[in-house]
Amino acid sequence: MGASSLPQHFAAPKDNGGQLIEPPLDAALSLLAANRQRLDDAEYDLQGQSLGSLRALAHAQLLSAARQYTAQYRSVETGVPEGEPPLVLAGHQPELFHPGVWLKNFVLDRMAKQCRAVAVNLIVDSDTIKGSSLRVPTGSFEQPAVENVPFDRVGEVMPFEERSINQQKCFESFGERATAAIRPLVKNPLLHDFWPLAVERSRETRNLGECIAQSRHQWEGQWGLSTLEIPQSRVFSLPAVHHLTAHLLAHLPRFWDAYNTSLVEYRRENRIRSVSHPAPDLATDGEWLEAPYWIWTPSNPRRRRVFVRDTGDGLELTDRGEIRFPLPISPERDATAGIEALSSLAGRGIRLRSRALLTTLAARVLLGDLFIHGIGGAKYDQLTDRIIARFFGLTPPGYFVVSGTLRLSNSEQLSVAEQLRLAKQELREIQFHPERLLSCDGGSTGDGAACRWASAKQEWIRTEPDVQNARQRCRAIRAANEAMSPWLSERREEVANRIDALRQRLRGERILRSREYAFCLFPAEELGRFLGVQSPVS
């Protein structure tokens, strides 16, 4: 079963508690086996080494590095014998993400146990941190609001890998402040018990993303998950990953063409006009070709694009600024010298990291046997499928798509939006069709004068408009509507007040029914049911 057999469009479940797992979880074992056989047997040469042999090295290196990293803050017994177990992977930024994202980690654990595989969650710390506060709903169910509660002092834009905690007191007090803000809506948010773990980790590592990811992973251990974790920054230091990087850069003209051609096809078939969506084309500047990597230094942690040129006896890489270095690699050479050069970059204070599409390409083709995407990643990896097929000549390995919806409020009443629509429709009836609301058959609403206006309007409506009477007819109908208006003033005021109240409730409903709130703002028991944890420990 390949990725192409998956649906082309995915959407988050609308129902509270709904889950998207595609294909069904019981297909994991067969999909994993098909992926593994297809990739291990592929006759593709990477600078003198087959894809299958490089994958074996990558798996061993990733497994060892993930075990070593995870052991720094928690113990994990995977229950899988030593040797060469299958690897199932997922990944996300080290953020306080919503429960639908967190669901991936729990499905990853179940999948690994079902397939007798080892689960590794990749912490994508090469992405930039988006903010230093969390959106927390507060107020009351009748009048909810959203407060941005800071967990650190605002800092400059940089990758998670480089982002330290700027203000320890702010970080430590965040749990109490955010819990107090949400308590009128959620009495016992997970945050109250979870955040002390993050504070404890902050005394071992100053990296903001690591504190959040490691404490979240510790909590998963309390709930029985046996997954390993490792940051992308450490994955990128593995020799097997350097080997893949050396190969892609040695063949950059061909990869550049596969990347951009696939983008053009993807945009055309999905009717996308933006040249920056889902990713910008790789650029060219004279003899320089852009490569799908980020580069920066700790002293200047702003991510920059990477450009490469062929010097005749190797390659030269630059950010077209302060960074420039040679890479002794070409399509004809083996990767040894290139791997050594890439390995030396860390010692020189240079960070070279893959961009989003290349990160998942490496995870699916080199590092693992089966990958779990969220909805956004799955959408964009339909593009990655094209790049894999075009560059490697391979049928792309299949993947899973997992997401879910958990809300703070789950009202079963008629939606406020529908009530608002009906009220606006009623107000239009009062303005443009008042005769329909008057009782001219003896009812209490009716009045002799009002009914005479209603009768006059009906006469004009029955009159066929022509060039001579069209303007007079329109003015007469409008005058009749205005004349009948006083008899419906109380009803008009009541409907207008109802519309104002419904608009306020709609704002509140949108706040309460959002699926984007961080997992730690929900009660542990509710999260446990959603995530499939039998007996959550608090």
NORVEN-V500750 format. One record per backbone hydrogen bond with DSSP energy under -0.5 kcal/mol. CO is the residue of the C=O (numbers start at 1). NH is the residue of the N-H. If there is no record, write none. Layout:
BEGIN
co/nh
CO/NH
CO/NH
END
This chain:
BEGIN
co/nh
2/5
3/6
15/18
18/405
19/21
20/403
22/401
24/27
25/28
27/31
28/32
29/33
30/34
31/35
32/36
33/37
34/38
35/39
36/40
37/41
39/42
42/44
42/52
44/51
45/47
46/49
47/335
49/46
50/54
51/55
52/56
53/57
54/58
55/59
56/60
57/61
58/62
59/63
60/64
61/65
62/66
63/67
64/68
65/69
66/70
67/71
69/72
70/73
70/74
76/78
86/118
87/369
87/370
88/120
89/372
90/122
92/124
93/95
95/97
97/519
98/101
98/102
99/103
101/104
101/105
102/105
102/106
103/107
104/108
105/109
106/110
107/111
108/112
109/113
110/114
111/115
112/116
112/117
118/88
119/228
120/90
120/122
121/123
121/230
122/92
122/124
123/125
123/232
124/127
125/161
127/160
132/151
132/152
134/136
134/149
136/147
138/145
143/140
145/138
147/136
147/149
148/150
149/134
158/129
159/162
159/163
160/163
162/164
163/208
163/209
167/171
168/172
169/173
170/174
171/174
173/177
174/178
175/179
176/180
177/181
178/182
179/183
182/185
182/186
186/189
188/524
189/192
190/193
190/194
191/195
194/197
194/198
195/199
196/200
197/201
198/202
199/203
200/203
201/204
201/205
206/165
207/211
208/212
209/213
210/214
211/215
212/216
213/217
214/218
215/219
216/220
217/221
218/222
219/223
220/225
221/224
228/121
230/123
231/234
231/235
232/236
234/237
235/238
238/241
238/242
239/243
240/244
241/245
242/246
243/247
244/248
245/249
246/250
247/251
249/252
251/254
251/255
252/256
253/257
254/258
255/259
256/260
257/261
258/262
259/263
260/264
261/265
262/266
263/267
264/268
265/269
266/270
267/272
268/271
271/273
274/277
275/281
283/290
285/288
288/285
289/308
291/293
291/306
292/355
293/306
294/353
295/304
296/351
297/300
298/301
300/297
301/159
304/295
306/291
307/318
308/289
309/311
309/316
314/311
314/312
315/327
316/309
317/325
318/307
323/319
323/321
325/317
327/315
327/329
330/333
335/339
336/340
337/341
338/342
339/343
340/344
341/345
342/345
344/348
345/348
345/350
346/349
349/298
350/352
351/296
351/353
353/294
355/359
356/360
357/361
358/362
359/363
360/364
361/365
362/366
362/367
363/368
370/89
371/373
371/400
373/402
374/378
375/379
376/380
377/381
378/382
379/382
380/383
380/384
381/385
382/386
383/387
384/388
385/389
386/390
387/391
388/392
388/393
388/394
389/393
394/396
396/3
398/371
400/373
401/22
403/20
405/17
415/419
416/420
417/421
418/422
419/423
420/424
421/425
422/426
423/427
424/428
425/429
426/430
427/431
428/432
429/433
433/436
434/437
434/438
438/440
439/446
443/446
447/451
448/452
449/453
450/454
451/455
452/456
453/457
454/458
455/459
456/460
457/461
458/462
459/463
466/470
469/473
470/474
471/475
472/476
473/477
474/478
475/479
476/480
477/481
478/482
479/483
480/484
481/485
484/487
485/488
486/489
488/492
489/493
490/494
491/495
492/496
493/497
494/498
495/499
496/500
497/501
498/502
499/503
500/504
501/505
502/506
503/507
504/508
505/509
506/510
507/511
508/512
509/513
511/514
512/408
512/409
517/99
518/521
519/522
520/191
522/190
523/527
524/528
525/529
526/530
527/531
528/532
528/533
529/532
532/534
END
